[in-house]
Amino acid sequence: MQTILVLLIFGVALGYLLKKFVWNPLVESPKKTTGTLDGGKTKCGKKDCQCH
């Protein structure tokens, strides 16, 4: 009985880890780039270079 319970919990944990780290990154669509304050004309990106 204990062996079955341990195997069941191990299977659930393994399934969760596979879904989180393998399945979701493969299925997830590429993230959109964030826009800049002037409509995409600057090259600052996420770094705040104080140019705007």
N, C-alpha and C positions, 0 to 999 in steps of 0.2 A: 504494500500500500504506500509506504513512504517513497519507494523508488518511482512509482508512477507519478506521485505528486511532484517530486524533484524534476523528473523528466518533463512534465507538463509546464512547470514554472520556467525551466530552462528553455523550452521551445517558445514560450510566449516572449521571454526576454530576447532571445535570438531573433525572432520575427520583428520585434520592435526596433532593434538595432539595425537590422537589414533595411527596414522601411525608412528609418530616419537618415541613415548615412549612404544608402545605395539607391533605393528606389526614388526617393524625392529629388535628389540632384539630377537624376537621369530624366525624369518626367517634367521637372520644373522648367518653365520657359525662361529664356535669358532675361535678366533684369534690364529695365530701361535706364539709360543714363539720365542723371539729374540735370535739369536745365540751369542756366546761369541767370543772373539778375537782368542782364541786358539782352536776353533772348538767344543766347548761344554764341555771341560774338567774341567773348573772352575765352582764354585758355586756362583759366584758374582751376576749374574742376572743384574738388572738395577742399583744396588747400586755400586758406584765406590769405591772399597776398596783399590785401588792402589796395587793389588797383581799381576798385569800383566804389 
